[in-house]
Amino acid sequence: MSKYAAFDRSQLQIKPLAERANDLSLDCLVPLAAPVPLPENAELKTTAERIVAARKNGRAVILAMGAHVLRAGVGPHLIDLMERGFVTHIAFNGAAIVHDYEFALIGQTTESVPRYISSGEFGLWRETGRLNDIVARGAAQGLGLGELIGKEICEGEYPHKGISVFAAAYRLGVPATVHVGIGYDIVYEHPNCDAAAWGGASFRDFLIFTQSVTNLEGGVFLSLGSAVMGPEVYLKALAMARNVAHQRGESICKFTTLVCDLIPIAGDPRKQAPKSDPQYYYRPYKTILVRTVADGGESYYVQADHRQSLPTLRHWVLSAGTV
């Protein structure tokens, strides 16, 4: 028994989503037919060609993303890539479940942090808290987080399930994994949160993700807007996959990586910055663009908003061929 006092969640007042003002609605979605935002981007075009080649050879194409990718409204483009067979695995952080679920349920998401943190209401919304019950049921069935939320939305009464990335992945049989940090997301505030269920289901997702990485030789790994989760989960999974591959006399070294994010990288993004440079500590740079492709892979960096990078990548994938 711990000697320290713990916060009593039963004291919390939980309000319905109907009382919450949201910053995003379905109007934020980028149409599939929208003009190509970055038509001259050579890095995206080359990566698209590698994606098509990888899929023709039965190799993995894995996308690791932060939740902001969904908030950027490019979910339809991601769903279309999965439907056409160009993406074999998607991975998100925990916040992605919240946004995908709320979009599917009410067609809106993203509360104002400044407004609701001042009033003590931030994150404490009844319908969103039901995610804890969904996770507890799914985890008891041995499902990972991505699969259980995809199943729930796909099979449940959700008015906007057609825009759910997790429901689409479940419907298509594409592994969708969610890699959480306990305390990171609003669901952990709620009295009905079972952290063990979240942790167990997310660990199962980590092993599913690692299995996908075993097929990365000749494939493509992409990280969009994920400064910590994407590179860190990928790094550990690749170490595990390479450990087994080496025992079999095989290798996982010739593949392509792409990072799309908002921050600029000064100099050559394929060469590691010195420790005296703050850029050295930007994980997507040193991990995805440099260290893990040092034995024969290639890497690319695109500084752009996700509303530009992902639709442009999809455009070039469709231009490059079919699976």
Buried (B, 14 or more C-beta within 10 A) or exposed (E): EEEEEEEEBEEBEBEEBEEBEBEBBEEBBBEEEBEBBBEEBEBBBBBBBBBBBBBEEEBBBBBBBBBBBBBBBBBBBBBBBBEBEBBBBBBBBBBBBBBBBBBBBBBBBBBEEEEBEEEEBBBBBBBBBBBBBBBBEBBEEEBBBBBBBBBBBBEEEBEBBEBBBBBBBBBBEBBBBBBBBEEEBBBBBBEBBBBEBBBBBBBBBBEBBBBBBBBBBBBBBBBBBBBEBBBBBBBBBBEBBBEEBEEEEEEBBBBBBBBBBEEEBEEEBBEBBEEEEEBBEBBBBBBBBBBBBEEEBBBBBBBBBBBBBBBBBBBBBBEBBEE
